[in-house]
Amino acid sequence: MTIPRIFLPRPLDIGAVCPLRKEDQTYIKSVLRMKKNDHLVVFDGQGHEYQALIAGMQGDRTIVEILKKYPLQDKPVRITLLQALPKAGKMDFIIQKATELGVDQVVPFQSARSVSRLTDDKKKQKESRWQKIAVEAARQCGRADVPTVGRCVDFEEMIGEGERKGVKIIFWEEETQTGLRDVLSAPHSESGEDFSIVVGPEGGFLKEEVERARQAGFESVSIGRRILRVETAVLAILAIIQYEKGILGGSAGSGAGR
């Protein structure tokens, strides 16, 4: 039987006794039907996992004791997904699957052709919801770290001129000269540890936006002749990068963040 995993975002040490979050109480008691002295795995969202024991269940509080700390494993690459707001609830799906595929940060942004236009209040609501989706996806897929979902920004702030480091790629369906394979096989990508990838909305990017990104150091790249849906393109791009870096398709049990 798989040992349950619970998110506990706080510094933890062996021997520490601490309460679980309120939102985990129903899951622990009603869904998992766990009892005192049952074992579980706790992860802190920063890459650490711990073996823990339910030390007490008092009313609406569940107390766990940290028994063992598992070693932190290094990640070969860090990936930031810069995602233009898509239609409807597609962003929920993208963040869930991007978490499963090892993304370290998601930055939502509004581009010229983004259909979704969020008010400041709506942005805060969405950002909170997206972060919760990332936490739950990390718990389910076995990650010990949780990607951060940044605040929703405009295009200029997204490209972060001078701020983003490493390999910087913007995907554009009208690019005809450079493919993803070309970039990943280049010396600067083969040795790169940081990747910032920009994916547009359903209508794609304006030529002016792509040119602005190039000026900020991004490479304009195609992933092939087929026009993919936004959510399909994101999954394909992340899977390709992870495979090329040896994260997907490696030996069993060598997943990132474990």
LOVEX-788390 format. One record per atom (N, C-alpha, C, CB): atom name; x, y, z. Coordinates in pm, whole numbers, plus 50000, padded with zeros to 5 digits. Glycine has a CB too. Example, Ala and Ser with C-alpha at 12.3 -4.5 7.8 and 13.67 -1.06 7.14 Angstrom:
BEGIN
N;51319;49431;50780
CA;51230;49550;50780
C;51320;49670;50780
CB;51131;49553;50905
N;51285;49775;50708
CA;51367;49894;50714
C;51290;50003;50787
CB;51408;49940;50572
//
This chain:
BEGIN
N;50083;49880;50000
CA;50000;50000;50000
C;50087;50125;50000
CB;49905;50000;50121
N;50056;50222;49916
CA;50131;50345;49909
C;50109;50427;50036
CB;50092;50426;49785
N;50218;50478;50095
CA;50207;50559;50215
C;50155;50697;50177
CB;50343;50570;50289
N;50053;50748;50245
CA;49998;50880;50213
C;50102;50990;50228
CB;49877;50911;50303
N;50090;51094;50143
CA;50180;51208;50148
C;50099;51334;50182
CB;50256;51226;50012
N;50153;51414;50273
CA;50085;51534;50320
C;50180;51653;50312
CB;50033;51514;50465
N;50128;51765;50268
CA;50206;51887;50256
C;50207;51962;50389
CB;50149;51977;50143
N;50327;51997;50437
CA;50341;52071;50562
C;50447;52179;50541
CB;50379;51976;50681
N;50405;52299;50498
CA;50500;52404;50459
C;50561;52479;50577
CB;50432;52502;50370
N;50656;52414;50645
CA;50724;52478;50757
C;50856;52406;50780
CB;50636;52475;50886
N;50953;52469;50847
CA;51080;52402;50877
C;51055;52282;50968
CB;51180;52500;50944
N;51115;52170;50937
CA;51093;52047;51013
C;51225;51982;51051
CB;51006;51949;50932
N;51230;51926;51169
CA;51348;51854;51217
C;51305;51721;51276
CB;51426;51939;51322
N;51395;51627;51277
CA;51366;51497;51337
C;51332;51516;51485
CB;51487;51400;51321
N;51223;51456;51527
CA;51177;51468;51664
C;51074;51577;51685
CB;51292;51494;51752
N;51056;51662;51582
CA;50958;51770;51596
C;50817;51714;51600
CB;50971;51871;51481
N;50731;51779;51677
CA;50589;51743;51686
C;50509;51866;51644
CB;50550;51694;51831
N;50426;51850;51543
CA;50355;51967;51490
C;50219;51927;51433
CB;50439;52037;51383
N;50126;52022;51429
CA;49992;51994;51374
C;49993;52002;51223
CB;49889;52091;51431
N;49907;51924;51159
CA;49887;51935;51016
C;49797;52054;50986
CB;49826;51805;50959
N;49794;52095;50860
CA;49709;52207;50819
C;49561;52169;50834
CB;49741;52249;50674
N;49478;52267;50858
CA;49335;52242;50875
C;49274;52175;50754
CB;49263;52372;50904
N;49320;52217;50633
CA;49261;52161;50511
C;49293;52013;50492
CB;49309;52239;50392
N;49387;51960;50570
CA;49421;51818;50558
C;49345;51730;50657
CB;49570;51799;50577
N;49273;51792;50751
CA;49206;51714;50855
C;49102;51617;50799
CB;49141;51808;50953
N;49014;51667;50712
CA;48911;51580;50655
C;48974;51471;50571
CB;48813;51662;50570
N;49077;51507;50495
CA;49144;51407;50411
C;49204;51295;50496
CB;49255;51474;50326
N;49269;51332;50605
CA;49332;51234;50693
C;49228;51144;50761
CB;49418;51304;50799
N;49122;51206;50813
CA;49026;51131;50894
C;48919;51062;50811
CB;48961;51223;50993
N;48856;51136;50721
CA;48739;51084;50651
C;48773;51008;50523
CB;48646;51195;50619
N;48874;51056;50451
CA;48910;50991;50325
C;49006;50875;50347
CB;48972;51092;50228
N;49117;50904;50415
CA;49218;50800;50438
C;49185;50713;50560
CB;49355;50863;50456
N;49099;50764;50649
CA;49061;50694;50772
C;49184;50651;50852
CB;48975;50572;50739
N;49277;50742;50864
CA;49399;50714;50939
C;49375;50731;51088
CB;49513;50804;50893
N;49457;50663;51168
CA;49442;50664;51312
C;49577;50693;51378
CB;49385;50531;51362
N;49574;50711;51507
CA;49695;50733;51584
C;49793;50619;51561
CB;49664;50748;51734
N;49921;50655;51546
CA;50034;50563;51523
C;50046;50517;51378
CB;50021;50442;51613
N;49956;50563;51290
CA;49973;50535;51148
C;50087;50620;51092
CB;49842;50562;51070
N;50155;50566;50990
CA;50268;50635;50928
C;50224;50710;50803
CB;50381;50536;50895
N;50294;50817;50775
CA;50272;50893;50652
C;50401;50964;50614
CB;50155;50995;50670
N;50403;51018;50493
CA;50517;51096;50446
C;50475;51242;50442
CB;50566;51048;50306
N;50560;51327;50495
CA;50537;51471;50493
C;50639;51536;50401
CB;50545;51531;50637
N;50595;51630;50318
CA;50691;51706;50236
C;50669;51855;50258
CB;50676;51670;50085
N;50780;51930;50254
CA;50772;52072;50292
C;50761;52168;50175
CB;50892;52108;50373
N;50761;52116;50051
CA;50750;52201;49935
C;50881;52261;49889
CB;50655;52310;49962
N;50988;52240;49967
CA;51120;52292;49932
C;51215;52181;49886
CB;51179;52365;50051
N;51160;52061;49870
CA;51243;51950;49823
C;51274;51845;49928
CB;51369;52003;49770
N;51228;51865;50051
CA;51255;51769;50158
C;51132;51682;50185
CB;51297;51842;50287
N;51159;51555;50214
CA;51054;51462;50256
C;51091;51402;50391
CB;51034;51349;50150
N;50988;51367;50467
CA;51009;51315;50602
C;50916;51197;50628
CB;50987;51425;50706
N;50968;51099;50700
CA;50881;50993;50750
C;50821;51045;50881
CB;50959;50857;50772
N;50689;51031;50895
CA;50621;51085;51013
C;50522;50984;51068
CB;50550;51216;50979
N;50482;51009;51191
CA;50388;50923;51263
C;50277;51011;51320
CB;50460;50842;51376
N;50153;50965;51309
CA;50044;51038;51373
C;50054;51016;51524
CB;49904;50992;51317
N;50093;51123;51594
CA;50116;51113;51738
C;49990;51136;51819
CB;50222;51211;51780
N;49891;51203;51759
CA;49769;51229;51832
C;49661;51287;51743
CB;49796;51322;51948
N;49537;51260;51776
CA;49422;51315;51705
C;49326;51366;51810
CB;49353;51207;51611
N;49326;51499;51825
CA;49248;51562;51931
C;49148;51658;51868
CB;49341;51636;52031
N;49022;51619;51867
CA;48920;51704;51807
C;48948;51725;51659
CB;48913;51838;51879
N;48966;51851;51622
CA;48993;51880;51481
C;49142;51898;51454
CB;48917;52005;51438
N;49227;51853;51544
CA;49372;51864;51528
C;49435;51726;51513
CB;49434;51940;51646
N;49522;51715;51415
CA;49601;51594;51397
C;49748;51632;51415
CB;49575;51528;51256
N;49813;51568;51511
CA;49952;51598;51545
C;50043;51489;51489
CB;49971;51612;51698
N;50150;51529;51422
CA;50245;51431;51369
C;50382;51451;51431
CB;50253;51440;51216
N;50456;51342;51441
CA;50594;51346;51490
C;50686;51309;51374
CB;50615;51248;51611
N;50790;51387;51352
CA;50886;51364;51244
C;50987;51260;51290
CB;50956;51497;51202
N;50996;51150;51217
CA;51084;51039;51256
C;51214;51035;51177
CB;51012;50909;51240
N;51207;51071;51050
CA;51324;51056;50963
C;51319;51159;50852
CB;51330;50913;50905
N;51435;51209;50813
CA;51446;51305;50703
C;51519;51239;50587
CB;51520;51434;50748
N;51457;51243;50470
CA;51519;51183;50353
C;51612;51284;50287
CB;51412;51135;50253
N;51722;51238;50228
CA;51817;51332;50167
C;51757;51408;50049
CB;51941;51257;50121
N;51796;51533;50038
CA;51752;51619;49928
C;51831;51587;49803
CB;51766;51768;49965
N;51761;51565;49691
CA;51828;51534;49566
C;51833;51658;49477
CB;51757;51419;49494
N;51948;51678;49416
CA;51964;51791;49325
C;51884;51768;49197
CB;52113;51813;49292
N;51839;51878;49137
CA;51768;51871;49010
C;51863;51918;48900
CB;51637;51957;49013
N;51869;51845;48790
CA;51963;51883;48683
C;51928;52013;48613
CB;51968;51774;48581
N;51799;52050;48610
CA;51759;52176;48547
C;51647;52240;48628
CB;51715;52154;48401
N;51635;52371;48612
CA;51522;52445;48667
C;51445;52504;48550
CB;51569;52556;48767
N;51314;52483;48550
CA;51231;52529;48439
C;51126;52627;48488
CB;51163;52409;48368
N;51123;52743;48425
CA;51020;52842;48450
C;50927;52846;48329
CB;51080;52982;48478
N;50800;52822;48353
CA;50699;52829;48247
C;50633;52965;48252
CB;50594;52716;48261
N;50648;53043;48145
CA;50585;53173;48131
C;50466;53154;48039
CB;50686;53283;48076
N;50348;53147;48096
CA;50229;53104;48023
C;50129;53217;48005
CB;50163;52988;48095
N;50100;53250;47878
CA;49995;53348;47850
C;49860;53290;47891
CB;49993;53387;47699
N;49773;53375;47945
CA;49644;53327;47992
C;49564;53266;47878
CB;49565;53442;48057
N;49524;53139;47892
CA;49438;53076;47791
C;49291;53095;47827
CB;49472;52927;47779
N;49205;53038;47748
CA;49062;53049;47771
C;49017;52966;47891
CB;48985;53006;47647
N;48908;53009;47950
CA;48834;52933;48051
C;48925;52870;48156
CB;48751;52823;47984
N;48905;52741;48183
CA;48979;52675;48290
C;49103;52601;48246
CB;48890;52581;48359
N;49154;52633;48128
CA;49271;52561;48078
C;49394;52581;48166
CB;49302;52605;47936
N;49403;52696;48231
CA;49521;52723;48314
C;49528;52625;48431
CB;49518;52867;48366
N;49413;52585;48484
CA;49411;52486;48592
C;49480;52358;48545
CB;49265;52456;48637
N;49442;52313;48427
CA;49499;52189;48370
C;49648;52206;48344
CB;49427;52151;48240
N;49687;52319;48289
CA;49828;52343;48256
C;49914;52341;48381
CB;49844;52477;48183
N;49869;52406;48487
CA;49948;52409;48610
C;49957;52271;48673
CB;49888;52508;48710
N;49848;52197;48670
CA;49850;52061;48725
C;49952;51975;48652
CB;49712;51997;48715
N;49946;51975;48519
CA;50035;51889;48441
C;50178;51941;48438
CB;49983;51877;48300
N;50196;52073;48441
CA;50331;52128;48446
C;50400;52090;48577
CB;50327;52282;48431
N;50323;52085;48685
CA;50377;52040;48813
C;50422;51895;48803
CB;50274;52056;48925
N;50339;51811;48744
CA;50375;51671;48728
C;50500;51654;48642
CB;50259;51594;48665
N;50520;51746;48548
CA;50634;51737;48457
C;50754;51818;48505
CB;50593;51785;48320
N;50754;51859;48631
CA;50876;51910;48692
C;50903;52058;48684
CB;50985;51843;48634
N;50806;52139;48641
CA;50828;52283;48636
C;50854;52338;48776
CB;50708;52355;48572
N;50944;52436;48785
CA;50978;52495;48915
C;50902;52623;48944
CB;51126;52522;48921
N;50862;52693;48839
CA;50788;52817;48857
C;50695;52837;48739
CB;50884;52938;48873
N;50577;52891;48766
CA;50483;52928;48660
C;50453;53076;48675
CB;50350;52843;48667
N;50468;53150;48566
CA;50436;53293;48566
C;50325;53317;48465
CB;50562;53380;48533
N;50202;53342;48511
CA;50092;53373;48418
C;50107;53517;48368
CB;49953;53353;48488
N;50073;53540;48243
CA;50078;53678;48193
C;49971;53699;48087
CB;50218;53710;48135
N;49937;53824;48066
CA;49840;53862;47965
C;49914;53915;47843
CB;49741;53969;48020
N;49885;53856;47727
CA;49945;53901;47603
C;49837;53969;47520
CB;50011;53782;47524
N;49876;54021;47405
CA;49781;54097;47322
C;49661;54013;47281
CB;49851;54150;47198
N;49681;53885;47257
CA;49573;53800;47209
C;49512;53711;47318
CB;49623;53714;47098
N;49543;53738;47441
CA;49480;53664;47550
C;49332;53700;47556
CB;49550;53694;47687
N;49247;53600;47549
CA;49103;53624;47557
C;49065;53659;47701
CB;49024;53501;47508
N;49124;53588;47796
CA;49095;53614;47937
C;49156;53746;47981
CB;49148;53499;48026
N;49076;53830;48042
CA;49121;53957;48097
C;49076;53962;48242
CB;49065;54078;48014
N;49170;53960;48334
CA;49137;53949;48475
C;49151;54083;48546
CB;49224;53844;48541
N;49055;54112;48631
CA;49066;54229;48719
C;49167;54197;48829
CB;48927;54267;48780
N;49210;54297;48902
CA;49308;54276;49009
C;49256;54178;49113
CB;49344;54409;49075
N;49128;54192;49150
CA;49070;54101;49249
C;49064;53958;49194
CB;48931;54148;49290
N;49026;53947;49070
CA;49016;53815;49007
C;49153;53751;48995
CB;48950;53825;48869
N;49255;53832;48966
CA;49391;53779;48958
C;49432;53715;49090
CB;49490;53891;48921
N;49406;53782;49201
CA;49443;53728;49332
C;49371;53598;49360
CB;49412;53830;49442
N;49244;53591;49324
CA;49168;53468;49345
C;49226;53354;49262
CB;49020;53490;49308
N;49255;53384;49136
CA;49311;53282;49047
C;49448;53236;49094
CB;49320;53335;48904
N;49532;53330;49133
CA;49667;53296;49177
C;49664;53204;49298
CB;49746;53422;49210
N;49573;53232;49393
CA;49559;53147;49511
C;49511;53008;49471
CB;49461;53211;49611
N;49415;53003;49380
CA;49363;52874;49333
C;49472;52795;49261
CB;49243;52895;49241
N;49548;52862;49175
CA;49653;52793;49099
C;49762;52737;49190
CB;49716;52888;48996
N;49797;52812;49297
CA;49898;52762;49389
C;49849;52637;49461
CB;49936;52870;49491
N;49720;52635;49495
CA;49663;52516;49561
C;49664;52397;49465
CB;49518;52545;49608
N;49638;52421;49338
CA;49643;52314;49238
C;49784;52258;49228
CB;49596;52366;49100
N;49884;52346;49233
CA;50024;52301;49227
C;50060;52216;49348
CB;50119;52422;49219
N;50012;52255;49466
CA;50037;52177;49588
C;49977;52037;49576
CB;49979;52248;49713
N;49851;52031;49533
CA;49784;51902;49523
C;49849;51814;49416
CB;49636;51921;49491
N;49889;51873;49304
CA;49955;51796;49198
C;50090;51743;49247
CB;49975;51882;49072
N;50163;51822;49324
CA;50291;51777;49379
C;50270;51660;49475
CB;50362;51892;49451
N;50167;51670;49558
CA;50137;51561;49651
C;50107;51432;49577
CB;50019;51598;49741
N;50023;51442;49473
CA;49981;51322;49402
C;50093;51258;49320
CB;49866;51355;49312
N;50180;51340;49261
CA;50281;51284;49172
C;50411;51247;49243
CB;50312;51381;49062
N;50421;51278;49373
CA;50539;51236;49448
C;50651;51337;49453
CB;50590;51112;49391
N;50625;51461;49415
CA;50728;51564;49427
C;50741;51610;49572
CB;50695;51684;49336
N;50864;51638;49613
CA;50885;51693;49747
C;50889;51845;49744
CB;51014;51639;49807
N;50904;51901;49624
CA;50901;52046;49610
C;50772;52087;49539
CB;51025;52097;49531
N;50732;52210;49559
CA;50610;52262;49497
C;50647;52384;49412
CB;50502;52300;49605
N;50611;52384;49285
CA;50641;52502;49203
C;50567;52625;49254
CB;50605;52476;49057
N;50630;52739;49244
CA;50562;52863;49282
C;50484;52916;49162
CB;50664;52968;49332
N;50364;52963;49188
CA;50284;53027;49085
C;50289;53177;49112
CB;50135;52973;49085
N;50355;53250;49023
CA;50373;53392;49044
C;50246;53471;49017
CB;50485;53444;48956
N;50251;53599;49044
CA;50136;53685;49017
C;50123;53706;48867
CB;50149;53820;49091
N;50004;53733;48823
CA;49977;53753;48681
C;50027;53892;48640
CB;49825;53738;48650
N;50112;53895;48535
CA;50177;54020;48494
C;50146;54049;48348
CB;50329;54012;48516
N;50193;54165;48299
CA;50178;54196;48158
C;50298;54144;48080
CB;50161;54348;48137
N;50296;54159;47949
CA;50399;54101;47864
C;50538;54156;47896
CB;50367;54126;47718
N;50549;54286;47913
CA;50679;54348;47938
C;50741;54298;48069
CB;50664;54500;47942
N;50660;54288;48172
CA;50714;54239;48299
C;50748;54092;48290
CB;50615;54263;48412
N;50672;54019;48210
CA;50697;53876;48194
C;50835;53849;48138
CB;50591;53813;48104
N;50874;53919;48032
CA;51005;53889;47971
C;51119;53930;48063
CB;51018;53960;47836
N;51092;54019;48159
CA;51190;54050;48264
C;51328;54079;48211
CB;51198;53938;48361
N;51339;54178;48128
CA;51465;54209;48062
C;51579;54222;48164
CB;51452;54338;47980
N;51682;54141;48143
CA;51797;54143;48232
C;51781;54061;48359
CB;51828;54283;48270
N;51660;54011;48385
CA;51634;53937;48508
C;51639;53786;48487
CB;51500;53976;48565
N;51586;53739;48376
CA;51580;53595;48353
C;51714;53545;48301
CB;51468;53559;48254
N;51760;53437;48361
CA;51891;53384;48324
C;51876;53251;48253
CB;51979;53369;48449
N;51990;53203;48200
CA;51991;53073;48135
C;51936;53076;47994
CB;51913;52976;48217
N;51880;52963;47952
CA;51825;52946;47817
C;51683;53004;47815
CB;51824;52795;47775
N;51660;53098;47725
CA;51531;53167;47718
C;51469;53144;47580
CB;51547;53320;47746
N;51349;53085;47581
CA;51284;53043;47456
C;51141;53096;47451
CB;51285;52889;47442
N;51103;53151;47336
CA;50963;53186;47312
C;50913;53104;47194
CB;50946;53340;47287
N;50803;53034;47212
CA;50751;52946;47108
C;50653;53024;47021
CB;50682;52822;47169
N;50677;53015;46889
CA;50600;53094;46793
C;50570;53008;46671
CB;50676;53223;46751
N;50442;52997;46637
CA;50402;52909;46527
C;50450;52957;46391
CB;50251;52896;46525
N;50490;53083;46379
CA;50537;53135;46251
C;50689;53124;46234
CB;50496;53279;46238
N;50758;53073;46336
CA;50903;53053;46325
C;50932;52941;46225
CB;50965;53021;46464
N;51020;52967;46131
CA;51053;52868;46026
C;51200;52829;46024
CB;51013;52921;45891
N;51283;52898;46099
CA;51427;52874;46090
C;51481;52786;46203
CB;51500;53005;46091
N;51426;52801;46322
CA;51483;52734;46439
C;51379;52646;46507
CB;51538;52837;46539
N;51415;52519;46527
CA;51328;52426;46597
C;51380;52400;46738
CB;51317;52294;46520
N;51296;52337;46821
CA;51336;52309;46959
C;51459;52220;46964
CB;51221;52244;47034
N;51467;52124;46874
CA;51584;52036;46872
C;51712;52115;46847
CB;51568;51928;46765
N;51705;52216;46758
CA;51822;52298;46730
C;51871;52369;46855
CB;51790;52400;46620
N;51777;52424;46930
CA;51816;52498;47050
C;51871;52405;47157
CB;51697;52576;47106
N;51806;52291;47179
CA;51848;52200;47285
C;51982;52134;47255
CB;51743;52095;47307
N;52018;52125;47127
CA;52147;52063;47091
C;52260;52165;47085
CB;52135;51993;46956
N;52229;52293;47100
CA;52332;52398;47100
C;52412;52392;47230
CB;52267;52538;47082
N;52541;52428;47224
CA;52627;52419;47343
C;52571;52492;47466
CB;52762;52473;47312
N;52514;52610;47446
CA;52466;52685;47562
C;52346;52618;47628
CB;52428;52827;47520
N;52270;52537;47552
CA;52156;52466;47609
C;52198;52335;47672
CB;52051;52440;47501
N;52294;52267;47609
CA;52339;52139;47664
C;52398;52155;47802
CB;52441;52075;47571
N;52463;52268;47827
CA;52522;52292;47958
C;52433;52376;48049
CB;52656;52359;47943
N;52317;52416;47996
CA;52229;52504;48072
C;52159;52435;48187
CB;52127;52564;47981
N;52138;52507;48296
CA;52068;52456;48412
C;51936;52528;48436
CB;52155;52468;48535
N;51919;52643;48371
CA;51797;52721;48387
C;51732;52742;48251
CB;51827;52857;48454
N;51603;52711;48243
CA;51527;52729;48119
C;51404;52815;48149
CB;51484;52591;48059
N;51385;52919;48070
CA;51263;52999;48075
C;51193;52983;47942
CB;51294;53151;48106
N;51072;52927;47945
CA;51001;52900;47821
C;50869;52977;47818
CB;50976;52749;47804
N;50844;53043;47707
CA;50725;53127;47692
C;50628;53061;47595
CB;50764;53267;47643
N;50506;53039;47639
CA;50402;52978;47556
C;50285;53076;47547
CB;50355;52840;47615
N;50236;53096;47425
CA;50133;53196;47402
C;49991;53146;47424
CB;50145;53248;47264
N;49893;53233;47399
CA;49752;53197;47411
C;49704;53128;47284
CB;49667;53322;47439
N;49574;53103;47277
CA;49518;53032;47161
C;49548;53101;47029
CB;49368;53017;47177
N;49547;53232;47026
CA;49571;53305;46901
C;49717;53329;46869
CB;49501;53436;46906
N;49807;53282;46956
CA;49948;53300;46933
C;49995;53441;46966
CB;49981;53268;46790
N;50119;53469;46934
CA;50178;53600;46963
C;50173;53690;46841
CB;50321;53584;47010
N;50167;53819;46866
CA;50189;53916;46760
C;50337;53916;46723
CB;50143;54058;46803
N;50365;53948;46599
CA;50504;53955;46554
C;50582;54054;46639
CB;50511;53995;46406
N;50516;54164;46677
CA;50581;54266;46758
C;50619;54212;46897
CB;50490;54389;46774
N;50537;54124;46951
CA;50569;54066;47082
C;50691;53974;47072
CB;50449;53988;47137
N;50696;53896;46965
CA;50809;53806;46947
C;50938;53887;46929
CB;50787;53714;46825
N;50931;53993;46854
CA;51048;54078;46834
C;51093;54141;46965
CB;51018;54187;46731
N;50998;54181;47046
CA;51032;54239;47177
C;51099;54136;47265
CB;50905;54294;47247
N;51052;54012;47261
CA;51114;53905;47340
C;51256;53877;47291
CB;51029;53777;47333
N;51275;53880;47159
CA;51410;53860;47104
C;51506;53966;47155
CB;51407;53863;46950
N;51458;54090;47160
CA;51542;54198;47211
C;51582;54176;47356
CB;51470;54331;47197
N;51498;54104;47429
CA;51526;54074;47569
C;51606;53945;47586
CB;51396;54064;47647
N;51651;53887;47475
CA;51738;53769;47483
C;51671;53635;47463
CB;51802;53768;47612
N;51543;53633;47426
CA;51474;53507;47401
C;51499;53460;47258
CB;51323;53521;47428
N;51505;53330;47239
CA;51516;53271;47107
C;51378;53230;47059
CB;51613;53149;47107
N;51343;53266;46936
CA;51215;53228;46878
C;51227;53087;46822
CB;51172;53328;46767
N;51135;52998;46864
CA;51149;52856;46835
C;51015;52796;46793
CB;51205;52781;46957
N;51021;52697;46704
CA;50904;52620;46662
C;50915;52479;46720
CB;50892;52616;46507
N;50800;52417;46745
CA;50803;52276;46788
C;50755;52183;46678
CB;50717;52257;46914
N;50740;52234;46557
CA;50700;52149;46446
C;50594;52213;46359
CB;50650;52016;46497
N;50553;52141;46257
CA;50458;52194;46160
C;50315;52197;46211
CB;50465;52115;46035
N;50282;52106;46299
CA;50143;52099;46346
C;50112;52212;46443
CB;50117;51964;46412
N;49992;52263;46433
CA;49944;52366;46526
C;49878;52293;46643
CB;49844;52466;46456
N;49940;52299;46758
CA;49891;52229;46876
C;49806;52322;46962
CB;50008;52171;46957
N;49711;52264;47032
CA;49638;52340;47133
C;49737;52386;47240
CB;49523;52255;47195
N;49703;52494;47307
CA;49794;52550;47407
C;49835;52445;47509
CB;49729;52668;47477
N;49736;52376;47566
CA;49767;52280;47671
C;49848;52162;47618
CB;49638;52230;47733
N;49827;52124;47492
CA;49905;52015;47431
C;50049;52060;47407
CB;49841;51969;47300
N;50065;52182;47359
CA;50199;52236;47332
C;50283;52241;47459
CB;50188;52375;47270
N;50222;52286;47569
CA;50296;52294;47695
C;50347;52158;47737
CB;50207;52354;47805
N;50261;52058;47734
CA;50301;51923;47776
C;50411;51869;47686
CB;50181;51828;47774
N;50399;51890;47555
CA;50500;51841;47461
C;50635;51907;47487
CB;50456;51867;47316
N;50634;52038;47505
CA;50759;52112;47528
C;50828;52066;47656
CB;50731;52263;47535
N;50752;52057;47764
CA;50810;52017;47891
C;50863;51874;47886
CB;50708;52031;48004
N;50788;51786;47824
CA;50832;51646;47814
C;50961;51635;47733
CB;50722;51559;47750
N;50972;51711;47625
CA;51092;51706;47541
C;51213;51756;47619
CB;51072;51791;47414
N;51199;51869;47687
CA;51311;51923;47763
C;51354;51826;47873
CB;51275;52059;47825
N;51256;51770;47946
CA;51287;51676;48053
C;51355;51551;47999
CB;51160;51639;48130
N;51310;51504;47884
CA;51372;51385;47825
C;51516;51414;47783
CB;51291;51337;47703
N;51536;51528;47715
CA;51669;51563;47668
C;51766;51582;47784
CB;51664;51689;47584
N;51716;51622;47899
CA;51801;51643;48016
C;51810;51519;48104
CB;51748;51759;48098
N;51750;51408;48060
CA;51764;51282;48131
C;51674;51266;48251
CB;51902;51265;48174
N;51573;51354;48265
CA;51483;51344;48380
C;51371;51245;48351
CB;51424;51483;48415
N;51310;51254;48233
CA;51214;51154;48189
C;51286;51050;48106
CB;51098;51218;48107
N;51246;50925;48122
CA;51308;50819;48044
C;51435;50765;48106
CB;51338;50869;47907
N;51467;50809;48230
CA;51586;50759;48300
C;51555;50629;48371
CB;51639;50862;48399
N;51643;50594;48464
CA;51623;50469;48538
C;51506;50482;48632
CB;51750;50431;48616
N;51443;50370;48665
CA;51326;50370;48753
C;51363;50428;48888
CB;51268;50228;48769
N;51273;50512;48940
CA;51295;50569;49072
C;51385;50690;49075
CB;51352;50466;49160
N;51421;50743;48956
CA;51514;50856;48952
C;51442;50987;48926
CB;51620;50834;48846
N;51311;50994;48955
CA;51233;51113;48929
C;51283;51234;49004
CB;51091;51089;48964
N;51266;51353;48945
CA;51310;51475;49007
C;51232;51502;49135
CB;51296;51593;48912
N;51302;51556;49232
CA;51237;51598;49354
C;51212;51485;49453
CB;51109;51662;49320
N;51261;51366;49424
CA;51241;51258;49519
C;51371;51227;49590
CB;51187;51133;49449
//
